[in-house]
Amino acid sequence: MRHEKAEILLQLARRLAASAEGLTLDEMAEAAGVGRRTAERMRDALWQLFPQMTESPDGSSKRFRIPGGLDGFLQGPTAEELVSLGAAVDEFELRGATDRAEALRTLDLKVRSAMRAADRRRMAPDIEALMRAQAAAVQAGPRSTEDQRVVATVRHALMAMKAVRFVYRGGSAPGTWRTVTPYGLIFARVNYLVAADQGSTEPKTRRLDRIEQIEVLEDVPAAPPPDFDLQAFADRSFGIYQDAVEDVVLRVRPEKAEDAYAWRFHSTQTLEPQDDGSVLVRFHASGMRELAWHLFSWEDQIEILAPASLRTRMIELLRGALARHEGTA
C-alpha cells in the first residue's frame, strides 16, 4: 500500500474512533475523499486491523465505529502538530484570549506527557527549528480580554441548559441586571455572548468584557430554540453588529481585481468579472457600520453600488474624517 493510502486509512480510523455515533459508508467516502466502492474496501481493511470495529443499523444504512479508541502507537503527535499547538497558545496569548490559551497549554502538556521519552528526544531538534522559524504577529485593533470565570460560567450554563444573570455595563441601560438564555459564544477581536432576554427568543450580542457578577440560575431551565444555528447567526453580519440584512454590491477597480479574488468579504459572496477588468462583489449581510469601516481601508479602489444605506454611511465617515483633519496642522 502506498504511503498516501496508508495515511488516509489511518485518518479514517481516527475518525471512526473519535465519533460517538459512528460513520456511514457515504460519510466515510466523503471524509476520505474517495468513492463508495473504495470506501467499502477501506472499511474491510480497517475491520482486519481493528476487529473490535462495530456496525449498527441507522435506517436503511449502517454506521461503523471503533470503540475504545486507538492504541497509543497510532496516535503519536508529529513535530508539526506540536509546534502548531504551541503557536496557537502564543497567538491566543497575544490576542488576550487567556482562557483559550490556558486550555490549549494544558492540552499541550497532556499530549507531551503521554509521549514516550524516546519520541520526545527524537523530535526535539525538529520542534526547536520550526519554533525558531515562525512567529505570531500582533495586529492593530481591539485586544480581546477573557475573564475565565465569565467564560466558564457561560459554558456551564450552555451545557446545563440554564439561564444566567449578570450586570451589564453596556447597552442602553448600563449597570442593570439582565437575565438571559445563553445561545453561544462568538470569539472575535472582541468576544460576545449570544443570548435572548428573558421572555424572548430573539438573540442579541453582548460583550463579554462588559459582563460582571455573572451567575447560573440553576432552577431556571433555558435552552436556545432547536433550529437555532450559531454559525448561521454569525454569518448574517459582516462583523458582529446585527441589524437588517442587506443586498451588498461592490465594484472593485481593475487595479485591485487580483486582491478581490483573494479576499473574503463574506461567506455568501459571489465574484463577477467585468469586461473592463473590474470585479463585482455581491453578498447578503447586516452590519453596514462595520462594513463601511472596512471599506474605508480600501480607499478609492472600491465603489459601493448598493445598498444606499452603506453609501450614506461611507459618506458620513469621509465627511467626518475631513472635518477633523483637513486644514489642521
N, C-alpha and C positions, 0 to 999 in steps of 0.2 A: 504493500500500500504506500502510495506517495506520501511525503511529509505533510502536504497541504490537506490531503484527505484524512490523515490521522488527526490533524489539528481540528478539523471540522467535526469529526466524530467525537473527540474529547469535549469540545464546546457543547455539543448536543447532549452528551452525558451529563455535563454540569447543569444544563437547563432542566433535564429530567429529574435530577436530584434536588434542584432548588425549588421546583414547582410543587405547591401543596396539592393541587388537583390533577397534575399531570398534563401531558400534551397529546393532542390527536395527531394522526399521521399528517394531516394537512398543515397543522401548526408546526410539526417537526420539519416538514418540507420548507415552509416559509422561513423558519429560524435558520436552517442550514443553507438556504438559497439553492435548493435542488428541486427536481420533480418528484411527484408522488411515488413513482416506481423506485427511484433511488432512495427515497426516504424509507420505503419498505425494506430495502436491503440493509440500510443503516440500522434500522430497528432490529433486524435479525442479528446483525453483527454485535450490537450492544447487548442483546439477550445472551449471547455466548460469553461476552466479557463480564456481564453483570447478571448472573442467573436469578438474583433477587428482584429483578425488574418485574413489576406487576402491570396488569391491564384491568380496566374496569369499564363497564358499559356507560355510555353517555348518549342516550337516544339511539340514533342509527349508527353512531360512531363508537370508537373505543378510545380511552385515554391510557397513556403509558407513563409510568414514573419509576424512579429508582429510590425506594425508601431507605432511610438510614444514612443518606449522604454517601460521598465517595471517600475512598481511602486517602490518607494524607499524602501519599506519594504522587497522586494525581492532582493535588490541589496546591502544590508549592508555588508561591508567587515568583514572578520574574523580576529582574533588576529594574526594568522599565516600569512595571506596575508599582513597585515600592517607591521609586522616585516620583512617579505621578501622584501617588498618595501623599507623599511629603510636600510636593509642590502645592497640592490643593490645601493642605494645612496652612502653608505660608500665605497663600493668596487670601484665604479667609481671614487670617490674622491682619493682613494689610488693609482689608476692607472693613475691619472692625467686627466681623462675624465671629465673635468669640465662642458662642455656643456651638456652632457647627465646627469651628476649628478644634475645640476640645474633644468633640465626638470623634472626629477623624483621627486626632492624635492618639486617643485611646485605642481606636481600631488599629492604627499603625503598630502600637506596642503589642497588641494581642497577636497580630499577624507575625511580627518578628519573634515574639517569644515562643510561638508554636513551630517555628522553623528549626531544622536541625542545625547544630553549631557548625558543622562542616559546610552546609549550604550558605550560611551567613558569611563565613570566611571566604568562600569561593566568589560570592557576588560583591563583596566589599569594594574591590577596586573599580568594578563597573559602576556601582552606585555612586562612589565618590566622583568619578569622571563625569557622569551625567549631571550630578548636582552642581558641579562647577560650571557646566555648560549651559545652564538655564537660570532664569531669574523671573520674578513676578514684578510687573511694572505697576506703579501707583498712578492711577488716572485721576484727573481733576473731577470734582463732583462731590456730592454729599457723602459723608462717611457713615455707613450704617453702624448702629450700635445694637448689640443684642444683650438684653438683660436675661440671663439664663433662667431666672425664676419665672419671668413672664412667659418665655417660650415654653418652658417645661409645664407650666400651669395650663397653657392653651393646649398643648399636646395631650395632657392628661384628660382635659375636658373633651377633646375630639374623640379619643379612644373610648371614654366612658359615656359619650353622648349626653353630656350635661351642660347646663347653661353656665356662663361666667358673669361675674360682676366686677366692675372696676371704676376707678376715677379716670376720666379722660381729660387731658389738658389741651385738647384741640377742639375743632368744630365750632358751631355757633354758640355753644354754651360751655366754654372751658371750665374745668374744675367740678363738673357734675358727675354723679354716679350713673353708670349705664349697665343695664342687664341685657345680655345678648345671647343668641345662639351661634356658636362658632361654626363657620363653614370650612375654614382652612387658613393657611399661611402663605403669603407671597413674599419671597425673598428677592429683593432687587437692590438698587442703590440705597433706597430706603425701604425698610421691611414693614409689611402690613398684615393686620388681622382682617380677614374677610368674615363678616358676621351680619346677622339680621337682628334688628332691635326686637325686644320682647313684644309679641303680638303681631309681628310682621314676618314675611318670608323674603322680602327684598334685600339682597345682600349689599352691604356697604363696606368700604375700606377705612380702616383706622390705623394710624401709625403706631407701631409697637413701642417706639421710644417716647410716646406720649401717654402710655398706659401705666397707671400706678395702682397700688393696693389691690391687685387682682386676686380673685378667689373663685374657686369652683363651687357652684351651688349643687351639692351632691343630691339634694332632694328635688331638683328641678330637671326632669328629663328634657333633653333638647338635641335635635339632630337636623341636619340640612335635608331639604326635600330629596327623595330618591333619585330624581332626574337632574339634580344639580351637578354640574361639571366644573370644577375649579379652573382647569386649564382653558375651557371654553370661555369662562368668565374673564380670565386674564387676557385672552386673545381679543376680546371685544374692544379693548382700548389700545391706543398707540403706546401709552405708558401705563400709568396706574389710574389716573382720573377717569371716572366712569360718568358719561352723560349720553346724549342721543348718538346713536350710530349713524355715521355719515358716509356717503359715497365720495371717496377722495380720488382726484385725478391730478397728477403732477406731470409736467413736461420737463425732462432733463435735457439740457442743451447738448449738442453733439460732442463738445469738448469733454464732457463728463459722462458720456454714454457708457464707457467701459466701467467706470466706477459704479454706475447704476446697476449694471448686470451682476456685480459682485456684492451689492448691498442688500440687506434685508430690512425693508421698511416695515413690513407687517406680514403675518403668517398667511393672509388671504391675498397677497399681492399677485398681480399679473403684469408682465412687461411686454410692451408692443413697440417694436422698432418702426421708425418713421422714415419716409423717403429722404428727408434732409439729414439723416443721421442721428436725430434726437430720439428719445425714448419716452413713451407714455407709461406711467406707473399708475395702476389702479388698485385700490383695496377698500375694504369697509372697516371703519374703526370709529371709536369715540375718542375723547381726549384731545380736542383740537388745540387746546392751550399748549400741551406738551409737544404736539406735533409741530406747532409753529416755532417753539423754542428750538427744536431740532433743525427744522428747515432754515432757520436763521444762520446756522453754521455752514450751509451750502452757498451762502452769499447770493450772487446773481445767476447761479448755474441751474436753478430750479424755478419754474414758473408754476404758480398754483392756478389750475383751471377750475377746480371745484373742491369743496363747496364754497359758497360765498362767505360763510362764517369764518372759514380758515383764512381766506384772503383778507377779511376785515381784521382778524386777529394779528396777522403778519404786518399789516399797515400800521396798526396801533403800536406794535413793537418797534418798528422802524422810526415812527414819529417820536416815540418816547426816547429812543436812543439818540436821535438827532437833537432833540430839545435839551438833553442832558449834556451832550458833548460838543455839538457844533459851536464854534466860536469861543470855546473855553481854552484856557492856557494848557 
